[in-house]
Amino acid sequence: MASMRPLRPRVVVFLRAPCRGRVKTRLAKGIGAGAALAFYRELSLVTVRRLAADPLFETVLALVPERGARPDPWPGHLRRLRQSGRDLGARMAHALSALGPGPVLVVGSDIPGLGAVHVRKALRLLGSADVVIGPAEDGGYWAIGFRRRPLPQGCFAGVRWSTPDARSDTVESLAGLRVAEADLLADVDDAKAYERFRRRGASRVP
């Protein structure tokens, strides 16, 4: 009898249709809706293409439906899921549960430095941990992954999203599980983060 191959990890990129006034709204307050849209569109395209080129894992796109949005700009051959849920925790739980058994990592689309090397490291950590979190500099996180499902009861309960407490609240909701920490990366959610990004000599997305 042939041995079963291990399940290929899935990496789910959380995305919004690039519509003016609907993406990077916190950033838009500081740099304008047009500039925020252009930044998001370029960054999301780079991120998706960069990850989709790695054969180690399958890249899946989780999209927020937008009425009247044009066809999305990301590679058409990639599998797509519809985000569903009242808040980010519910939407991530829905995506994680929709993909069935095997390791799954959810990543954001606003991390300029994110590459396949960071994703591979996070997935390796799931070899000995139940959960992996990729911390962001602002107290949130750029990734969260689970080795198996179903998700534990109470996962993401009480998390204060879009605050410096998001990561610590999430870890608290995972009490009893082995949680590993991946690389620390910077996201770009507001004008201050955008200026830091520009000062690092990255006026364009790498």
Backbone bond lengths (Angstrom), bond angles and torsions (degrees), N, CA, C in turn:
res aa  C-N    CA-C-N  psi(-1)  N-CA   C-N-CA  omega(-1)  CA-C   N-CA-C  phi
1 M - - - 1.469 - - 1.539 109.10 -
2 A 1.328 116.79 130.32 1.465 120.41 -178.89 1.518 110.17 -68.19
3 S 1.342 115.29 140.99 1.456 119.13 179.01 1.524 110.17 -73.90
4 M 1.324 115.66 147.49 1.458 120.40 -179.66 1.525 109.97 -77.96
5 R 1.322 116.13 135.28 1.450 120.11 176.61 1.527 109.46 -73.97
6 P 1.340 116.78 145.68 1.461 118.02 175.50 1.520 110.43 -65.02
7 L 1.324 115.02 147.30 1.455 119.78 -179.15 1.521 110.42 -63.67
8 R 1.315 116.00 135.68 1.462 121.29 178.10 1.528 109.01 -72.30
9 P 1.325 118.57 130.01 1.462 119.79 179.64 1.523 111.00 -62.18
10 R 1.334 115.86 148.72 1.457 122.11 173.84 1.525 109.52 -110.61
11 V 1.315 116.66 138.13 1.463 122.84 175.49 1.528 107.03 -118.04
12 V 1.324 115.52 117.18 1.462 121.65 -175.14 1.528 108.79 -102.15
13 V 1.317 116.38 118.40 1.464 121.54 177.99 1.523 108.25 -94.49
14 F 1.331 116.40 120.55 1.461 121.15 178.38 1.533 109.16 -83.36
15 L 1.331 115.35 126.88 1.460 121.85 -172.56 1.524 111.51 -139.67
16 R 1.316 114.43 157.72 1.455 122.22 168.07 1.523 108.48 -120.46
17 A 1.328 116.91 149.33 1.458 119.58 173.32 1.522 108.10 -58.98
18 P 1.339 118.10 133.39 1.459 120.29 -176.83 1.525 112.09 -73.33
19 C 1.319 115.75 83.30 1.458 122.45 179.92 1.530 109.32 -116.09
20 R 1.298 116.80 134.42 1.462 122.09 179.75 1.521 110.12 -57.32
21 G 1.325 115.72 131.57 1.458 120.86 179.27 1.513 114.54 83.18
22 R 1.350 117.51 -3.46 1.467 120.83 -177.99 1.523 112.41 -115.66
23 V 1.312 117.65 -11.54 1.468 121.13 -179.81 1.529 109.34 -121.41
24 K 1.337 115.59 148.09 1.464 122.44 176.38 1.527 111.32 48.34
25 T 1.329 116.38 50.55 1.467 120.06 -175.23 1.523 112.15 -66.47
26 R 1.331 117.75 -35.50 1.470 119.48 176.33 1.514 110.66 -65.99
27 L 1.310 117.27 -41.12 1.460 121.51 177.69 1.526 110.13 -65.62
28 A 1.325 117.09 -40.22 1.464 121.26 -177.91 1.521 112.48 -60.53
29 K 1.323 117.56 -29.92 1.466 120.27 178.87 1.530 111.34 -62.46
30 G 1.324 116.68 -26.94 1.455 120.51 -177.51 1.510 114.59 -99.35
31 I 1.352 117.75 -31.14 1.474 119.10 -174.61 1.524 112.88 -120.91
32 G 1.327 117.23 -1.88 1.459 120.30 -179.58 1.519 111.92 97.14
33 A 1.343 114.93 147.91 1.467 120.19 -175.62 1.518 112.58 -65.01
34 G 1.341 117.50 -37.17 1.458 120.06 -179.15 1.519 112.44 -66.25
35 A 1.333 116.28 -44.97 1.462 120.04 179.51 1.524 111.27 -66.87
36 A 1.330 116.28 -39.02 1.465 119.82 178.74 1.523 111.03 -64.44
37 L 1.334 116.52 -40.36 1.463 120.15 178.09 1.523 111.05 -64.02
38 A 1.327 117.24 -45.20 1.468 120.31 -179.58 1.528 110.91 -62.29
39 F 1.332 116.52 -42.20 1.461 120.75 178.41 1.525 110.69 -62.15
40 Y 1.337 116.67 -46.75 1.461 120.63 -177.88 1.525 111.13 -64.33
41 R 1.318 116.85 -43.65 1.460 119.88 -177.60 1.520 110.66 -61.58
42 E 1.334 116.61 -46.28 1.462 120.33 -179.80 1.520 111.31 -65.33
43 L 1.331 116.56 -45.85 1.458 120.49 -177.50 1.521 111.78 -64.35
44 S 1.321 116.89 -43.72 1.468 119.44 -178.49 1.528 111.29 -65.71
45 L 1.325 117.30 -38.51 1.461 120.17 178.13 1.524 111.14 -63.88
46 V 1.338 116.12 -45.84 1.465 120.36 178.77 1.523 110.62 -60.59
47 T 1.331 116.62 -45.46 1.464 121.06 -178.07 1.519 111.63 -61.63
48 V 1.324 117.10 -49.22 1.465 120.56 -177.96 1.518 110.77 -63.10
49 R 1.314 117.37 -46.07 1.468 119.65 -178.54 1.524 111.62 -64.97
50 R 1.315 116.26 -39.24 1.463 121.49 -179.97 1.527 110.65 -62.24
51 L 1.324 117.20 -45.45 1.460 120.41 -178.18 1.524 111.84 -74.99
52 A 1.321 117.03 -38.72 1.468 120.40 -177.45 1.523 112.03 -65.32
53 A 1.323 117.31 -21.27 1.468 120.58 -179.57 1.523 112.73 -76.77
54 D 1.328 118.14 -11.09 1.464 120.58 -177.57 1.526 109.92 -90.34
55 P 1.346 118.36 122.56 1.459 120.98 -176.89 1.523 114.64 -78.87
56 L 1.339 117.82 -8.65 1.458 120.01 -176.96 1.521 111.75 -65.70
57 F 1.323 116.64 -32.65 1.464 120.55 -175.83 1.524 110.13 -134.65
58 E 1.318 115.76 161.43 1.465 121.61 174.96 1.524 108.58 -93.02
59 T 1.308 116.75 129.23 1.457 121.76 176.77 1.525 109.21 -92.95
60 V 1.323 115.70 124.81 1.463 123.33 -179.65 1.525 107.77 -119.98
61 L 1.319 117.32 142.00 1.456 121.72 -179.79 1.529 110.04 -105.28
62 A 1.325 116.00 128.65 1.470 121.55 176.04 1.520 107.12 -109.59
63 L 1.328 116.48 114.46 1.457 122.34 -169.44 1.520 111.94 -112.62
64 V 1.333 115.15 143.09 1.457 121.63 169.71 1.523 107.31 -86.87
65 P 1.330 118.18 121.73 1.469 118.92 -179.86 1.522 111.14 -67.31
66 E 1.309 116.10 138.34 1.462 122.13 178.07 1.523 108.88 -126.76
67 R 1.328 116.26 127.15 1.462 120.16 178.31 1.524 110.62 -66.05
68 G 1.326 115.44 130.47 1.452 120.31 176.48 1.505 114.93 74.87
69 A 1.335 117.80 7.49 1.464 119.85 -179.59 1.529 110.13 -71.27
70 R 1.329 115.40 147.12 1.451 120.39 174.63 1.531 109.39 -69.68
71 P 1.334 117.02 163.39 1.463 118.67 174.97 1.525 110.38 -52.78
72 D 1.322 116.52 137.96 1.462 118.76 -175.00 1.534 110.54 -68.02
73 P 1.341 116.90 155.61 1.468 120.78 -173.58 1.518 114.98 -88.28
74 W 1.320 118.49 -0.09 1.454 120.16 -173.19 1.528 111.06 -84.64
75 P 1.334 117.97 158.92 1.469 121.17 -174.43 1.530 112.85 -51.18
76 G 1.329 114.99 129.32 1.462 120.33 -172.18 1.513 115.19 -70.28
77 H 1.344 118.32 -18.51 1.458 119.68 -176.31 1.530 113.05 -81.35
78 L 1.335 117.42 -9.04 1.456 120.09 -176.52 1.529 110.82 -80.93
79 R 1.334 114.57 142.64 1.464 119.66 177.72 1.522 110.46 -65.91
80 R 1.325 116.36 143.68 1.449 122.00 -178.50 1.520 110.87 -123.44
81 L 1.333 114.66 140.74 1.452 122.26 173.16 1.522 108.08 -120.03
82 R 1.323 116.04 155.25 1.459 121.24 175.98 1.524 108.55 -97.83
83 Q 1.324 117.19 124.54 1.458 119.81 176.01 1.527 109.82 -66.93
84 S 1.317 115.45 139.77 1.463 120.57 -178.29 1.522 109.00 -146.74
85 G 1.328 116.79 128.71 1.459 120.62 178.39 1.515 111.09 146.32
86 R 1.348 114.99 158.56 1.461 119.86 -174.68 1.525 113.22 -76.83
87 D 1.327 117.71 -27.81 1.464 120.33 179.08 1.517 108.66 -140.53
88 L 1.324 116.02 179.53 1.461 120.35 -175.79 1.519 111.76 -60.45
89 G 1.327 117.45 -40.47 1.457 119.88 179.74 1.511 112.14 -60.79
90 A 1.327 116.70 -44.51 1.466 120.37 179.38 1.519 110.82 -65.60
91 R 1.334 116.95 -38.14 1.464 119.61 -179.93 1.528 111.09 -67.81
92 M 1.341 116.71 -39.86 1.464 118.81 177.75 1.515 110.87 -67.48
93 A 1.317 117.39 -41.67 1.467 120.57 178.89 1.523 110.71 -60.52
94 H 1.322 116.44 -40.90 1.468 120.57 178.81 1.527 110.86 -62.33
95 A 1.336 116.95 -46.19 1.465 120.29 -179.57 1.524 111.57 -65.70
96 L 1.316 117.13 -42.55 1.463 120.99 179.98 1.523 111.17 -62.63
97 S 1.321 116.61 -40.79 1.461 120.95 -177.87 1.522 111.79 -75.06
98 A 1.331 117.35 -27.86 1.464 120.66 -176.29 1.520 112.70 -70.42
99 L 1.323 117.70 -18.86 1.456 120.43 -172.94 1.519 114.37 -95.38
100 G 1.316 117.87 1.25 1.447 119.37 173.94 1.512 113.78 72.83
101 P 1.355 116.92 -162.50 1.468 120.56 -173.15 1.522 112.93 -68.85
102 G 1.328 114.00 164.68 1.456 120.52 179.17 1.511 111.91 98.98
103 P 1.329 117.07 160.73 1.464 120.98 -177.62 1.517 112.55 -66.38
104 V 1.332 115.36 136.57 1.464 122.05 178.40 1.522 108.40 -134.57
105 L 1.321 116.32 134.40 1.462 122.92 177.74 1.522 108.20 -121.20
106 V 1.329 117.02 128.73 1.462 122.66 174.92 1.521 107.74 -101.11
107 V 1.330 116.90 131.08 1.464 120.92 179.16 1.521 110.03 -127.95
108 G 1.325 115.44 155.27 1.450 121.27 176.76 1.516 111.35 -86.07
109 S 1.332 115.15 170.78 1.466 120.44 -178.09 1.517 112.00 -113.84
110 D 1.348 117.54 16.79 1.461 120.53 -177.82 1.528 111.38 -122.83
111 I 1.343 115.99 36.53 1.465 122.51 -177.86 1.525 108.35 -117.56
112 P 1.341 119.10 93.76 1.473 119.71 -175.06 1.521 114.45 -56.59
113 G 1.334 118.31 -33.48 1.457 120.32 -176.42 1.512 114.88 -86.45
114 L 1.321 117.81 0.12 1.462 120.73 -174.69 1.520 111.46 -69.94
115 G 1.328 115.84 128.76 1.455 121.52 176.82 1.513 110.71 -136.60
116 A 1.321 115.56 173.72 1.456 120.58 -179.73 1.522 112.01 -60.37
117 V 1.345 117.44 -30.13 1.461 119.95 -179.83 1.530 110.87 -62.17
118 H 1.332 117.75 -37.55 1.460 120.91 178.85 1.529 110.82 -69.58
119 V 1.319 116.00 -39.23 1.465 120.73 178.89 1.520 110.23 -66.20
120 R 1.322 117.40 -43.27 1.470 120.50 178.98 1.528 110.95 -60.58
121 K 1.332 117.22 -41.86 1.457 119.72 179.11 1.521 111.15 -63.52
122 A 1.338 116.35 -43.51 1.467 119.85 179.10 1.523 111.03 -61.57
123 L 1.325 117.20 -40.94 1.460 120.08 179.35 1.532 111.29 -67.26
124 R 1.334 117.68 -36.81 1.471 119.82 176.87 1.522 111.19 -62.22
125 L 1.324 116.59 -37.38 1.465 120.02 179.86 1.525 111.63 -63.31
126 L 1.333 117.00 -25.93 1.463 119.80 177.90 1.525 111.69 -71.77
127 G 1.324 117.63 -8.08 1.460 119.55 175.46 1.511 112.88 -67.35
128 S 1.333 117.19 -25.69 1.465 120.52 -179.22 1.525 113.26 -126.58
129 A 1.324 117.39 -1.02 1.465 121.18 179.76 1.522 109.87 -121.39
130 D 1.325 116.06 157.59 1.469 120.55 175.68 1.521 111.33 -79.10
131 V 1.332 115.25 -34.74 1.463 122.15 -175.46 1.520 108.54 -137.98
132 V 1.325 116.25 145.37 1.456 120.81 171.56 1.527 108.11 -125.42
133 I 1.331 115.52 140.02 1.460 121.49 177.09 1.521 108.22 -125.63
134 G 1.335 115.97 133.26 1.453 121.60 173.93 1.517 109.15 -99.37
135 P 1.321 118.46 104.42 1.463 120.38 -174.07 1.527 112.48 -70.78
136 A 1.325 115.30 145.06 1.460 122.05 172.97 1.520 108.67 -106.42
137 E 1.323 116.31 156.87 1.457 120.84 -174.47 1.521 113.50 -64.79
138 D 1.334 117.35 -22.39 1.463 120.33 -175.83 1.522 113.91 -90.02
139 G 1.322 117.65 7.24 1.465 121.13 -179.37 1.507 114.00 97.60
140 G 1.315 117.03 -7.30 1.462 121.06 173.95 1.518 110.46 -92.30
141 Y 1.313 116.89 -150.69 1.460 119.42 177.17 1.525 110.16 -153.36
142 W 1.334 113.98 148.13 1.457 120.23 -178.57 1.520 112.19 -92.04
143 A 1.322 117.08 -13.27 1.467 120.29 -179.16 1.513 110.48 -154.41
144 I 1.326 114.42 150.33 1.464 120.97 167.51 1.522 107.01 -145.54
145 G 1.324 115.50 135.74 1.451 119.81 -178.40 1.514 111.89 -137.93
146 F 1.320 115.22 152.61 1.463 122.47 -179.55 1.517 109.07 -127.34
147 R 1.327 114.92 139.71 1.458 119.70 179.89 1.516 111.44 -74.33
148 R 1.322 116.01 -34.63 1.474 119.00 -178.71 1.522 110.08 -147.01
149 R 1.304 116.11 163.47 1.437 124.12 173.56 1.524 108.45 -123.82
150 P 1.354 120.87 163.59 1.466 126.17 10.14 1.530 112.63 -72.43
151 L 1.320 115.78 159.18 1.454 120.55 177.58 1.521 110.11 -67.46
152 P 1.327 116.50 150.63 1.468 118.89 -179.94 1.526 111.37 -66.56
153 Q 1.322 115.73 148.38 1.461 120.30 177.72 1.528 109.45 -61.67
154 G 1.319 116.58 135.45 1.455 121.31 -179.82 1.515 114.21 87.38
155 C 1.334 117.68 0.03 1.460 121.06 178.31 1.527 109.91 -58.64
156 F 1.312 117.10 129.36 1.469 125.76 -179.42 1.525 113.81 71.79
157 A 1.334 117.99 7.48 1.467 119.73 179.24 1.522 110.46 -72.00
158 G 1.317 116.36 134.06 1.452 121.47 175.37 1.505 115.72 74.34
159 V 1.331 118.30 13.85 1.460 120.60 -179.14 1.532 109.72 -77.19
160 R 1.321 115.64 131.39 1.466 121.55 177.27 1.528 107.90 -90.24
161 W 1.336 114.36 91.43 1.451 120.21 -175.57 1.526 110.94 -68.40
162 S 1.330 115.87 152.28 1.472 123.43 179.06 1.518 112.28 59.79
163 T 1.330 116.58 32.38 1.461 122.04 175.18 1.527 108.24 -132.82
164 P 1.347 117.80 165.91 1.468 120.19 176.41 1.526 113.63 -66.09
165 D 1.339 117.21 -6.56 1.465 120.72 -178.57 1.527 113.05 -97.81
166 A 1.325 117.68 1.23 1.465 119.81 -172.95 1.524 112.36 -59.33
167 R 1.334 117.11 -44.33 1.469 118.93 -178.07 1.526 111.61 -68.63
168 S 1.335 117.27 -46.80 1.465 119.45 -178.52 1.525 110.91 -64.50
169 D 1.331 117.61 -37.44 1.464 120.31 176.82 1.522 111.03 -63.52
170 T 1.336 116.12 -40.44 1.466 119.82 -179.96 1.522 110.87 -64.61
171 V 1.320 117.08 -45.45 1.468 120.59 178.30 1.524 109.95 -59.77
172 E 1.315 117.44 -40.17 1.469 120.75 178.56 1.519 111.12 -62.53
173 S 1.335 117.13 -35.80 1.469 120.30 179.67 1.523 112.46 -72.24
174 L 1.339 116.75 -10.77 1.473 122.00 -178.75 1.524 111.69 -106.01
175 A 1.318 116.75 23.90 1.463 121.39 -178.64 1.519 111.13 -53.00
176 G 1.334 115.67 135.02 1.457 121.21 179.88 1.510 113.67 96.16
177 L 1.336 117.85 -11.01 1.452 121.65 178.20 1.532 110.39 -102.32
178 R 1.318 116.20 153.76 1.462 120.86 175.42 1.520 108.39 -83.12
179 V 1.328 115.75 113.89 1.468 121.84 -176.15 1.528 109.36 -110.16
180 A 1.315 117.05 122.95 1.463 122.74 176.32 1.524 109.20 -103.65
181 E 1.328 116.13 155.17 1.460 121.63 -178.15 1.513 110.24 -115.20
182 A 1.327 115.57 126.65 1.460 121.35 178.15 1.531 109.74 -88.06
183 D 1.326 116.57 -165.87 1.467 121.12 -176.44 1.528 111.97 -65.49
184 L 1.316 115.27 147.65 1.459 121.97 174.30 1.527 108.71 -82.24
185 L 1.340 116.67 125.18 1.462 122.27 179.14 1.527 109.93 -129.38
186 A 1.318 115.63 165.36 1.465 121.23 -179.65 1.516 110.15 -106.11
187 D 1.339 116.46 131.10 1.452 119.82 172.25 1.530 108.79 -100.31
188 V 1.314 116.26 171.33 1.465 121.49 -178.94 1.523 107.48 -127.01
189 D 1.330 114.91 94.57 1.462 120.48 -176.79 1.520 113.54 -108.49
190 D 1.330 117.44 -22.81 1.453 119.72 -175.89 1.527 109.91 -142.83
191 A 1.341 115.73 179.70 1.461 120.29 -174.72 1.524 112.32 -63.90
192 K 1.334 117.83 -37.18 1.459 120.27 179.16 1.527 110.81 -62.72
193 A 1.326 116.76 -44.90 1.464 120.22 178.42 1.526 110.75 -64.76
194 Y 1.326 116.32 -36.32 1.461 120.43 178.96 1.530 110.76 -64.97
195 E 1.328 117.36 -41.10 1.461 121.01 178.24 1.523 111.23 -66.00
196 R 1.348 116.92 -39.48 1.470 119.57 175.89 1.523 110.15 -61.17
197 F 1.320 115.54 -42.18 1.465 121.73 178.46 1.534 110.23 -59.31
198 R 1.316 117.48 -43.03 1.467 121.73 -179.68 1.530 111.32 -70.05
199 R 1.332 116.40 -38.11 1.468 119.56 -179.51 1.527 112.28 -66.74
200 R 1.313 116.38 -24.67 1.464 119.57 178.08 1.532 111.73 -76.12
201 G 1.326 116.08 8.07 1.456 119.98 177.69 1.497 112.98 83.66
202 A 1.337 116.86 19.43 1.460 120.98 -177.26 1.519 109.59 -114.95
203 S 1.332 116.80 63.22 1.455 119.28 -179.60 1.516 111.50 -65.81
204 R 1.340 115.12 -20.03 1.472 120.20 173.60 1.522 108.68 -122.51
205 V 1.313 114.52 155.80 1.462 119.36 178.35 1.519 108.38 -66.52
206 P 1.362 118.47 132.83 1.466 119.75 -179.21 1.521 111.61 -66.63
